[in-house]
């Protein structure tokens, strides 16, 4: 079920990419990849630090991994999307053939949406909702693995 959800979200982003074209969709894919990388790599570091990690773990308990992961990804993605919009995609106009522009926009936006949907499903799999009988149908099986 989680794969189906990821495909639906990615298809919505592909539709968005058709209207944005290749260059903005490429910038979106790049920003999503860097946001996910930073979130996955910085979450354990933040949670293991004595000052911030202890406070976050005390406040959020079993939700701490997912909350920190999604917060880092969302903050970086928002800042990088704004920066790339103002300084790259809004400033420079790069012309490609029409079929490359629309096709590349669809492919890059689809991949960005798929990665974004999967990181959200991964974060959801690291929460206590994994054991709920209703939500366990849409959450991917994590088999006790943690970040």
N, C-alpha and C positions, 0 to 999 in steps of 0.2 A: 504494500500500500504506500510506503514511503517513496518508492521509486516513481509511482504514478503521480504523487503530489509534486515531486521534484520536476517531472516532465511538464506538468501543467504550469507550474511557476515559470519554468524555462520558456515555455511557449508564449506566455504573456510577455516576457522580456524580449523574445524574438520579434513579436509584433511591434514592440517599442523600438527595437533595433531597425526594423524596416523603415520606420519614419525618421529615425535619427541618422541613418547611413553608417558607413564604415568607420570613419575616424572617431566620432564620439562613442560608438559601440566598442571600438578597440580600447579607448581610454577607460571606459567603464569596466571592461574585462580585466585590464591591467590593475585598476584600482581595487577590484574585488579580490584578485589573486594576492595582492600585497596585504590587503586588510585581513584576509583569512590567515595568511602566513604569520603576520604580526600577532593576531589574536591567539593562534595555536601556540606560538613560541613564547609569548609574554605571559599567558595565563598562569602556568606553573611558577614562573619566577615571581609574579606578584603575590600569589597565594602562599609561597614559601618565605616571603620576606617577613621579618618580625613585626614591623610596625603596621603596614597596610594589610598584610595577609591575615594577621590575627584579628583585626577589627572586622574585616570582611567575612571571615569564617564564623566569627561569633554572631554577626548580624544575620547572615544568610544561611548558615548551616549547609545542608545538602544542595542548596541552590547556588552556592558560591562559584563553582566551576563554570556553570552555564551563564550566570550573570556577568562575570568578569569577561568571559569569552565574547559574548554578544556585545558588551559595552565597548570593548576595545575595537572590535570589528566595525561597529556602527559609528563610533567617533572617527576612526581613521577614514572610513568610506565617505562620511559626510564631508569632512575637511578636504579630502583629496578630490572628490567630485566637484566641490565648489571651486577649488583651485584649478582643476583641469578645465572646467567650463569657462572660467574667466581668463585664464592665461593660455590655453591651448585651443580648444575647440571653438571658442567664440572669436578668437583672434586670427587664427590661420585657417585658410580655406584650401583644402587639398582636394584636387579633382581626380577622380578615377572614372573608368568607363562605367556606364550606368548599371550593367549587370554585376560588376565587381562591387560597386557602391552598395547596392541593395542586398545582394547575396552575402557580402562580407558583414554588413550590418546585422543581418539576421543571424548568421553563424556566431559572431562574436557576442552578441547580446544573449543568444540562447545559452552559450557556454557560461557567460557571467551569471545569468539567472540560475542555471543548474548548480553552479558552485555555491551561490548564495543560498539557495534552497537547501542544499545538502549540509551546509555548515549550521543552518538553523535547526534542521532535523537532528544533527549530531548533538547540538547543545540541548535539545529537548530530550534526547536519549540519556543524557547525564543528569537528569532530574528525578525526583521521586515519582513523577507521573508515569515512569516506566512500568511500575508495578500495578497501576490502576487498570482495571479490566476494560474500561472504555477507551482510554487513550493508548493502551498498548497495541491496538490494531494499527495505528498510524505511525507510531514511533518505531524506528528501526531497532532490531535486536542488538543490544550492546554487550550482552553476556558478561556483565560485571567489569568491563574495561573502563578505565577512567582516562581522563586527559593526562 
